[in-house]
Amino acid sequence: MKLKSHVLASIIFSTLFFVIFKSWKISVYSFLSGVLIDCDHIFDYCWGHRRRFRLKEFFDVYHNNKALLFITVFHSWELLALLSICAFLMSWDPWIVGVTIGFAQHIVLDQIFNKAGRLTYFFFWRMKNGFDMKKICQN
């Protein structure tokens, strides 16, 4: 999904969870994590293209499917599982619950709307494929 879509989805989800939980912390952390998870694409862009960050070129690469790598450490089901365990171990503290909710909605929406293969958002599967975008996206 594109950034605009993630911002809109995060606004909707964080508002919904504010209504449900009556917690500003959950709402704010849900919104922030639902959007900021995409910062890992910056690392992929810089590493994969071996150049400094240039905003216009960055968006061109991702909007036109020119990315070479798919490392994106935050975009992984494994990390979501770890966050969920942390939320449980931290007695469902509102900040970790909010982060986990935002993270979960982002991954689920990417899995659906990016028409990704069923294994695409598993970090270890991407690692097994050398983080090579061509190998990962053919499945």
C-alpha positions, 0 to 999 in steps of 0.5 A: 500500500502507498503511504497515503493509504496507510495514513488513512487506515491508521487514522481509521483504526486508531479512532476505532480503538480509541472508541473501544478502549477509551485510551489516547495512548493506544490510539496514538501509538497505534497510529504512529506504528501503523505509519512509521513501520514503513521507515524500513523501506528507506534502509532497503532503498539506500542499501539496495541502490547504494546511494544516499537518500533522495526523497523523489527517487525513493518514491519513484522506486517504490511506486514503480516497482523498481526496488531491488531488495526486500529486507524491511525488518519491520514488515514481518509476521515474526516481529508481530508475534514477538510484539504480541508476546511482549504485550502479554508479558508487559500486562497489556501496557497501553503503549505496547498494545497500541504499537502491536495494533498499528503494526498488525493492521499495517502488515495485514493490509500490506499482505492483502493489498500488495497482492503478496505471496503467502510467505512474502512477509515472513522475514526468515523466508525473505532472508532464505531468498537473499532478500532479492525482490525478484525471487520474493515477488515471483511467489 
